[in-house]
Amino acid sequence: MHIHFNLDKVFVVSILLKSLDAIAELIGGVLLLAVSPHFIEHLTNVLTAHALSQNSDNFWAKSISHDGQELAHNSRLYGGLYLLIHGIVKIAVIIGVLKQKLWAYPALIVVIGGFMIFQIIEIVRRFSLGLTLLSAFDAFIVVLTYLEWQKHKRRLAAKPAN
């Protein structure tokens, strides 16, 4: 059985997933700015209470509980604004890439690379599996975008000028 690997399709699917991520960030940013710290605490407690009652050392439940408390008390405004800005910028650049605008490829690399720097700083400050996985996916997108950009530039250079 031979599996055909089409990098173009992988790139488009990855970009579409990244756009879903950007839309989720917009929604998350609006929600973070709209809800109260008390609601975030309550939601965190609802999500972790059962797991922690079964095992008070449950890594995942403790992580969610800690992150929820941190978000409710220290990072709600920063997190909300970060998600809104991140989502808006990514959507704008992704639209350019999907329209095959040459400027959009390096712009997407810079945007995602810039946000990756902040993500890595946060991972070093306090490890987060979710942020680590997101950063790995972002690195994958950067590599695919670079390859697609180079292919697009070669295609444009090969076109006869009329």
C-alpha positions as CSV (number, residue, x, y, z in Angstrom):
1,M,0.0,0.0,0.0
2,H,1.5,3.3,-1.1
3,I,0.4,6.5,0.7
4,H,0.7,9.6,-1.4
5,F,2.0,12.6,0.6
6,N,0.9,15.9,-0.9
7,L,2.6,18.8,0.9
8,D,0.2,21.3,-0.7
9,K,-2.8,19.6,0.9
10,V,-1.0,19.3,4.2
11,F,-0.3,23.0,4.1
12,V,-3.8,24.0,3.3
13,V,-5.3,21.8,6.0
14,S,-2.7,23.1,8.5
15,I,-3.6,26.7,7.6
16,L,-7.3,26.0,7.9
17,L,-6.7,24.4,11.3
18,K,-4.7,27.5,12.3
19,S,-7.6,29.7,11.2
20,L,-9.9,27.7,13.4
21,D,-7.4,28.3,16.2
22,A,-7.5,32.0,15.4
23,I,-11.3,32.1,15.5
24,A,-11.2,30.2,18.8
25,E,-8.7,32.8,20.1
26,L,-11.1,35.6,19.1
27,I,-14.0,33.9,20.9
28,G,-11.8,33.1,23.9
29,G,-10.5,36.7,24.1
30,V,-14.0,38.1,24.0
31,L,-15.2,35.7,26.7
32,L,-12.2,36.4,28.9
33,L,-12.9,40.1,28.8
34,A,-16.6,39.6,29.3
35,V,-16.8,37.1,32.2
36,S,-16.1,37.7,35.8
37,P,-13.2,36.2,37.8
38,H,-15.8,34.5,40.0
39,F,-17.2,32.7,37.0
40,I,-13.8,31.5,35.9
41,E,-13.1,30.2,39.5
42,H,-16.5,28.5,39.5
43,L,-16.0,26.9,36.1
44,T,-12.5,25.7,37.1
45,N,-13.9,24.1,40.3
46,V,-16.7,22.4,38.4
47,L,-14.2,21.0,35.9
48,T,-11.8,19.7,38.5
49,A,-13.8,18.9,41.6
50,H,-14.6,15.2,40.7
51,A,-11.1,14.4,39.6
52,L,-9.5,16.0,42.7
53,S,-12.0,14.3,45.1
54,Q,-10.9,11.0,43.6
55,N,-7.2,11.8,43.7
56,S,-5.9,15.0,45.2
57,D,-2.6,14.5,43.4
58,N,-4.2,14.3,39.9
59,F,-1.7,16.2,37.7
60,W,-4.2,17.3,35.1
61,A,-6.9,18.5,37.5
62,K,-4.3,20.3,39.6
63,S,-2.9,22.0,36.5
64,I,-6.3,23.1,35.3
65,S,-7.2,24.3,38.8
66,H,-4.0,26.3,39.1
67,D,-4.3,27.8,35.6
68,G,-7.9,28.7,36.3
69,Q,-7.0,30.5,39.5
70,E,-4.1,32.3,37.8
71,L,-6.4,33.3,34.9
72,A,-9.2,34.5,37.2
73,H,-6.9,36.7,39.4
74,N,-3.8,37.7,37.5
75,S,-4.1,37.3,33.7
76,R,-7.7,37.8,32.6
77,L,-7.2,41.2,31.0
78,Y,-3.8,40.3,29.5
79,G,-5.0,37.0,28.3
80,G,-8.2,38.4,26.8
81,L,-6.3,41.2,24.9
82,Y,-3.5,38.8,23.9
83,L,-6.1,36.3,22.4
84,L,-8.0,39.1,20.6
85,I,-4.9,40.6,19.0
86,H,-3.4,37.2,18.2
87,G,-6.6,36.0,16.5
88,I,-7.1,39.2,14.5
89,V,-3.6,39.3,13.2
90,K,-3.5,35.6,12.3
91,I,-6.8,35.7,10.5
92,A,-5.6,38.7,8.4
93,V,-2.4,37.0,7.4
94,I,-4.0,33.6,6.8
95,I,-6.5,35.3,4.4
96,G,-3.5,36.7,2.5
97,V,-1.8,33.3,2.4
98,L,-5.0,31.5,1.2
99,K,-5.2,34.2,-1.6
100,Q,-1.6,33.3,-2.4
101,K,-0.4,36.9,-1.8
102,L,3.4,36.8,-1.8
103,W,3.7,39.3,1.2
104,A,1.6,37.0,3.3
105,Y,4.0,34.1,3.5
106,P,6.8,35.9,5.3
107,A,4.3,37.9,7.3
108,L,2.7,34.6,8.6
109,I,6.2,33.3,9.5
110,V,7.0,36.5,11.4
111,V,3.6,36.6,13.1
112,I,3.7,33.0,14.2
113,G,7.4,33.2,15.0
114,G,6.9,36.3,17.1
115,F,4.0,34.7,19.1
116,M,6.1,31.5,19.5
117,I,8.8,33.6,21.3
118,F,6.2,34.7,23.9
119,Q,4.8,31.1,24.1
120,I,8.3,29.7,24.7
121,I,9.0,32.3,27.4
122,E,5.8,31.3,29.1
123,I,6.7,27.6,28.8
124,V,10.1,28.3,30.4
125,R,8.5,30.4,33.2
126,R,5.9,27.7,33.9
127,F,5.5,24.5,31.9
128,S,2.3,24.1,30.1
129,L,1.6,21.0,28.0
130,G,-1.0,22.8,25.9
131,L,1.3,25.7,25.1
132,T,4.1,23.3,24.3
133,L,1.8,21.4,21.8
134,L,0.6,24.7,20.3
135,S,4.2,25.8,19.9
136,A,5.2,22.5,18.2
137,F,2.2,22.9,15.8
138,D,3.2,26.6,15.2
139,A,6.8,25.5,14.3
140,F,5.3,22.9,11.9
141,I,3.2,25.7,10.3
142,V,6.3,28.0,10.0
143,V,8.2,25.3,8.2
144,L,5.3,24.5,5.8
145,T,4.8,28.2,5.2
146,Y,8.4,28.7,4.3
147,L,8.4,25.7,1.9
148,E,5.1,27.0,0.3
149,W,6.5,30.5,0.0
150,Q,9.6,29.3,-1.8
151,K,7.5,27.2,-4.2
152,H,5.3,30.2,-4.8
153,K,8.3,32.5,-5.5
154,R,9.8,29.9,-8.0
155,R,6.4,29.7,-9.7
156,L,6.2,33.5,-10.1
157,A,9.8,33.7,-11.3
158,A,9.2,31.0,-14.0
159,K,6.2,32.9,-15.4
160,P,7.0,34.7,-18.6
161,A,6.6,38.5,-18.2
162,N,4.1,40.0,-20.7
